[in-house]
C-alpha cells in the first residue's frame, strides 16, 4: 500500500490545491480571475469571441485588473466568512501583486513583438530567438515569484479554519 507522499501524482495535490486557492483569492486565476486574465489578455491583446477582455473593450490595465480581482476575492472570501479587515488586507495584497505583474506583462508583449519580427524576416536569427526564450523564462519565473508571494501573504491573512474551508470549497470545483 502506498502513502500519499509515495505517490507522485498525489504528492503535489495539496500544493496545487493551495496554489489554486491562492490564485482564486487573488482574483480567481484558473477560473477567469483578474491577475491571470490580465496577464493573458494584456499579453495577447485580449481574448474571447470578440477579442475583448472578459467583455471589456480595449487594453486591460492595472486599475481594471485590481477591480476585477477585488470582486473575485470578495466572492471567494465571502465563502469563508472573512472579516472586513481580512478582505481589505487581501485586496491590498492583490493590488501589490497586480502592480508587480504589469511591468512583466509589458516586457512579455515587447518580447512577443520581437519574436514575431524575428520570425517574419528573411533569415531566422536563432541566437536572438534563444535570448528571447531565456528572457521569457526569466519573466515567467519573476511572475511566479510575485504570485507565490501574494498567495502566501493572502493565505496568512486567513485563519487555519478558513484555509481548510477554502480548500474544501475548491476541492468541490475540481471534481
C-alpha positions as CSV (number, residue, x, y, z in Angstrom):
1,X,0.0,0.0,0.0
2,X,1.4,3.4,-0.9
3,X,1.0,6.5,1.1
4,X,0.0,9.8,-0.5
5,X,3.6,11.0,-0.2
6,X,4.9,8.0,-2.1
7,X,2.5,8.6,-5.0
8,X,4.0,11.4,-7.2
9,X,0.5,12.2,-8.6
10,X,-0.9,12.8,-5.1
11,X,2.2,14.4,-3.5
12,X,1.7,17.7,-5.4
13,X,-2.0,17.7,-5.0
14,X,-2.1,19.7,-1.8
15,X,0.4,22.3,-3.1
16,X,-1.6,22.6,-6.3
17,X,-4.8,23.0,-4.4
18,X,-3.3,25.8,-2.3
19,X,-1.9,27.4,-5.3
20,X,-5.3,27.3,-6.9
21,X,-6.9,28.6,-3.7
22,X,-4.5,31.5,-3.6
23,X,-4.9,32.2,-7.2
24,X,-8.7,32.3,-6.7
25,X,-8.3,34.5,-3.7
26,X,-6.0,36.8,-5.8
27,X,-8.6,37.1,-8.5
28,X,-9.8,33.7,-9.5
29,X,-6.8,32.7,-11.5
30,X,-7.6,29.5,-13.4
31,X,-11.2,30.4,-13.1
32,X,-11.2,33.7,-15.0
33,X,-9.5,35.7,-12.3
34,X,-8.0,39.1,-12.8
35,X,-4.3,38.5,-12.3
36,X,-4.2,35.7,-14.8
37,X,-6.8,37.2,-17.0
38,X,-5.0,40.5,-17.1
39,X,-1.8,38.7,-17.9
40,X,-3.3,36.7,-20.6
41,X,-5.3,39.5,-22.1
42,X,-2.6,42.0,-21.8
43,X,0.0,39.7,-23.3
44,X,-2.2,38.6,-26.2
45,X,-4.3,41.7,-26.9
46,X,-7.5,40.3,-25.4
47,X,-9.4,37.1,-25.8
48,X,-12.8,35.9,-26.2
49,X,-15.1,35.8,-29.3
50,X,-14.7,39.5,-29.9
51,X,-11.2,40.0,-28.6
52,X,-12.4,41.8,-25.5
53,X,-11.1,41.3,-22.0
54,X,-14.0,39.4,-20.3
55,X,-16.4,41.5,-22.2
56,X,-14.5,44.7,-21.8
57,X,-13.1,46.5,-24.8
58,X,-9.6,48.0,-25.1
59,X,-6.4,47.1,-23.3
60,X,-6.7,45.8,-19.8
61,X,-4.9,48.0,-17.2
62,X,-3.8,47.7,-13.6
63,X,-6.8,49.5,-12.2
64,X,-9.3,47.3,-14.1
65,X,-7.3,44.2,-13.1
66,X,-7.4,45.3,-9.5
67,X,-11.1,46.0,-9.6
68,X,-11.8,42.6,-11.2
69,X,-9.5,40.8,-8.7
70,X,-11.1,42.5,-5.7
71,X,-14.5,41.5,-7.0
72,X,-13.4,37.8,-7.3
73,X,-11.7,38.0,-3.9
74,X,-14.8,39.4,-2.3
75,X,-16.7,36.4,-3.7
76,X,-14.2,33.8,-2.5
77,X,-13.6,35.4,0.9
78,X,-17.4,35.6,1.4
79,X,-17.4,31.8,1.2
80,X,-15.2,31.5,4.3
81,X,-16.9,34.3,6.3
82,X,-13.8,36.6,6.1
83,X,-14.0,39.7,8.1
84,X,-13.9,43.1,6.5
85,X,-10.4,43.6,7.8
86,X,-9.3,40.3,6.2
87,X,-10.9,41.3,2.9
88,X,-9.2,44.7,3.0
89,X,-5.8,43.0,3.7
90,X,-6.3,40.5,0.8
91,X,-7.3,43.3,-1.6
92,X,-4.1,45.2,-0.7
93,X,-2.1,42.1,-1.4
94,X,-3.9,41.7,-4.7
95,X,-3.2,45.3,-5.6
96,X,0.5,44.8,-4.9
97,X,0.5,41.6,-7.0
98,X,-1.1,43.3,-10.0
99,X,1.4,46.2,-9.7
100,X,4.2,43.6,-9.7
101,X,2.8,41.7,-12.7
102,X,2.0,44.6,-15.0
103,X,5.7,45.5,-15.8
104,X,6.3,41.9,-16.5
105,X,3.4,41.8,-18.9
106,X,4.7,44.9,-20.7
107,X,8.0,43.1,-21.1
108,X,6.3,40.0,-22.4
109,X,4.4,41.9,-25.0
110,X,7.7,43.5,-26.1
111,X,9.3,40.1,-26.4
112,X,6.3,38.8,-28.3
113,X,6.6,41.6,-30.8
114,X,10.3,40.9,-31.2
115,X,9.8,37.2,-31.8
116,X,7.2,38.0,-34.4
117,X,9.6,40.4,-36.1
118,X,12.4,37.9,-36.0
119,X,10.3,35.1,-37.4
120,X,8.9,37.4,-40.2
121,X,12.3,38.3,-41.5
122,X,14.2,36.9,-44.5
123,X,16.6,35.0,-42.2
124,X,16.0,33.5,-38.8
125,X,18.4,34.6,-36.1
126,X,18.4,31.6,-33.8
127,X,20.7,33.2,-31.3
128,X,18.3,36.2,-30.9
129,X,15.3,33.8,-30.6
130,X,17.2,31.9,-27.9
131,X,17.9,35.1,-26.0
132,X,14.2,36.0,-26.1
133,X,13.3,32.5,-25.0
134,X,15.6,32.8,-22.0
135,X,14.2,36.3,-21.2
136,X,10.6,34.9,-21.3
137,X,11.6,32.1,-19.0
138,X,13.0,34.7,-16.6
139,X,9.8,36.7,-16.9
140,X,7.7,33.6,-16.1
141,X,9.9,32.9,-13.0
142,X,9.5,36.5,-11.9
143,X,5.8,36.4,-12.3
144,X,5.6,33.1,-10.5
145,X,7.5,34.6,-7.6
146,X,5.2,37.6,-7.4
147,X,2.1,35.3,-7.5
148,X,3.5,32.8,-5.0
149,X,4.4,35.6,-2.6
150,X,0.9,37.1,-2.9
151,X,-0.7,33.6,-2.4
152,X,1.4,33.1,0.8
153,X,0.5,36.5,2.1
154,X,-3.2,36.1,1.4
155,X,-3.2,32.6,2.9
156,X,-1.6,34.0,6.1
157,X,-4.4,36.6,6.4
158,X,-6.9,33.7,6.8
159,X,-7.3,31.5,9.8
160,X,-6.4,27.8,9.6
161,X,-10.1,27.0,9.7
162,X,-10.8,29.4,6.9
163,X,-8.0,28.0,4.8
164,X,-9.4,24.5,5.4
165,X,-12.9,25.6,4.4
166,X,-11.4,27.3,1.3
167,X,-9.6,24.1,0.4
168,X,-12.8,22.1,0.7
169,X,-14.7,24.6,-1.4
170,X,-12.1,24.5,-4.1
171,X,-11.9,20.7,-4.0
172,X,-15.7,20.7,-4.9
173,X,-14.9,22.8,-8.0
174,X,-12.2,20.4,-9.1
175,X,-14.4,17.3,-9.1
